[in-house]
Amino acid sequence: MENKKTFKIHFLGAAGTVTGSKFLIDDGIHKILVDCGLFQGIKKLRLLNWEYLPVNAEKIDLVLLTHGHLDHTGYLPRLVKMGFSGPVLGTQPTLDIAKIILRDSAKIHEEEADKANENGYSKHSPALPLYDQEDAERAIGSFRPVQTDHWVNLFDDIRVRFIYNGHIIGSTFIEIEIHGKRLLFSGDIGRSDDFIMRPPEKPDRADVICVESTYGDRLHPNEDIKRKIREIVQRTYDRGGTLLIPSFAVERAQLLMYLLWQLKLNKEIPDIPMIMDSPMGADVLSIFHDHQEWHKLELEECSRMCNSFRIVKDFRETWEIINDPGPKIVIAGSGMLNGGRILTYLTRYLEKEETSILLAGFQAEGTRGRHLLRGGAELKIYGKYYKAKAEIHSLMALSAHADQDELVAWLSEIKGTPEKVFIVHGESHASDIFRVKLKDRYGWDCTIPELYSIQEIEY
């Protein structure tokens, strides 16, 4: 009897959780890693970043990136530190964003280690960064850009194609043909009616699917986003307060800038100072200028939008803004309050009742943002507790992730029944609800893989 030929998929991240996306394809000869993200959120997950992968990093041939977000790229310097030396493939905007994010992440890791050593709030002596800027530069040195919609031959009988999926600038889903089977990795799927990104393209064929389920259990609220922002700004202004908007530096910061600029342009909000205090977000703006074909904004619109904001890079300016008692709107990273300059603002503004905080995106389990969203009474920042006296608002309709209906629609053009469907990149409840939805809608039997599990695929 002829032996069955198989390849394996190792679920090294985004399995049973939203973060840490890493999927390894191993046919016994070649090893291809799709995404290489950091775990974020609860401590149990963050500690996984310090562990060695249950595979040999030196044996991985190459990495394919769906997009530039930290939970899809932030582990690359660590992988290089563990011995990976192959190329990293992604679209040019994805690699441009990843450069910014990795350099910023390395700097934050170094700064947090320094603060922990200085203030003595780490149980490790000395506290060390997960990786440093030298590690980040080594990872960046392996970047190789690819075009969308073109098959790229990787090895004999293995090729790959990147296709626009509308989540952030540069983001794609990835199709891999390996030994006659087509594998589909969704990455993070964008919205069908985003303000600045085009609708995602749809796949038409797949034998094996790995699909995200971040919002697989819900629909985004049908709310008037501009009206809600307008009301929050006016209420904060009337109280003489500051509106803090924690934001992801990529896409979300630019979208918030666009909406606020439009509101001010149309005189729907007061003439209030608007600040974008994120060096990384400022750098991403240049990517929007350089890659206009990836989004809806005209070049002139980008310029006028930027000119309506004070864009901060120097940390000394941050303290000038903090010490200014007047009303203002501040967009600052990070989006889930797990780092960045927003934490410095919170140390001064969280305990002021006239402050408003607008959470404008997904807040992962275990993050400060999720804690505030659930009504947490205080936050621990840099080893000290601060009372949460500010008004907390959320705007989940602004998400860059497809909701359940949009995810189901994204899969609607798949012909036939896939052999395997793996539901990933979601918290357990969201993934299970989405599993049932796909079963009811398409009749597909879906699997929710566990972290570090391995699935064999025959060919």
Phi, psi and omega in degrees: 000135181289134177293142177289138175262132182221158162236165186240149169244120177263125180267093187265001179183171181051035176239110186080004179206166182277334193254174174075032185305120177202117179230120183256125175258127185226114178259014180092342177242311182245148179232119183239126179258124175262114184068156185208067190262159175278145168284138177229167176104228186295155186302322180303321178285315182299327180295336179297334179297334182275345181277154173284143178297150177282025173223159181277112182300328180296335183272351179286126185283318182198166179238137174247131183251128175285322178195179193268359183299153185302322181283005174237346182229344193291351179268354184304314179298325177294319179297318177297319179298331181272000174119355178294136182222013182272182178282157175240118185254137175192171176294161182300314177298324177299315180292323177298318178292317180299323176301313180298313185293318182293319178296318179293318180298316179299317179298317179297317178300318179294316182295320180294322176296318179297317180295319179297319179291321183291319185261354174068031181257013173254143177279354178266140180225109355277159172288136182243150175288151176301319172204165183243183185292331176294319177298318180298317181294326176296320178294316181299326179297345181263003184290137177224118183283149176230157175271158174277159172066016178235133176287134178245122178284123180263310180213177175303125177068019175223123176219166187219151177219138180252130184227136184308130177231007165073008183286304174219174179299129180090350188282148183216163158263160186238130173251130178237124173259120184225116179052042175087353178258142176255122177258137180240122175246115190291335195061210175258124185273135181277181183275157178278342184225044181293151180292324186237344178256148176287160178297148179293145170284162186243142174284154180241356181203143174193137172270326180227130182238133167244109187240138180290158181216032183309312178245038182290349182251007186205166173252143176292140181300142178272080184238157177280099187298314181297320179297317182294316178299316180303316181294320180293317179298313182296317180297317180294317180298316181297332179271359182071026186258183178246135175262116177259129179238097174296135187214144167294139186288338184253123178075307183295315179299318181291323178294317178297318176301315181299313182294316179294320178299316179298318179296317179290320180302321181270009178057036178267349174229159180299163177282076186254140178302136179240129186235135171246101186255077178205104177306321181293316178299322177296319178295324180294329177304323179294329178291323175298321177295319187280338186231061184296334182293348182269354183213178186272341188287139173282157182302318180295322178298317178302315183294313181295321177299313181297322182291343180276355182243150164275114183260117189260134172240319184280129183297337176296326176295325178304315182289328174299317181292316179300320184280352176281118186283350185286163176299147181194164174243127181236120170261126182210149177278155009253166189293335180250014177064026181261018178162185175084181186289341178302329181295323178296318176299319182296327179298336179259330191250341184299327184270009178259126184292336180279355178282142170243141175237123181252112177272113192245034179185181182298136179243107185291153177304134177089357178269160177298325179298316178297321180298315178294319181300327180272007177088023179304140186277343182201162176233144173263119182229123180052043175082002182234148181265139178233132179291138179268086180261347179292156173284133182251126177237155176227153182220074185289339179293348181275002185302145175270001178264138172301145174271188186301312181298320181290324176294316178298317180294326180298330181269002191290341183261005176294124181274135178075193181249120178298150178292320182221137173231119179250127181262119188230181172052054177200152172290155194305318182294315181298317181296320182290320176298319180293323177303313180295319181298316179293325177296315181291322186279317186243350183077017182275135171274119186247151179243139172254100186290149175273156178302133179071010175284162182232133177242134178262138179238125178280148172220000000 
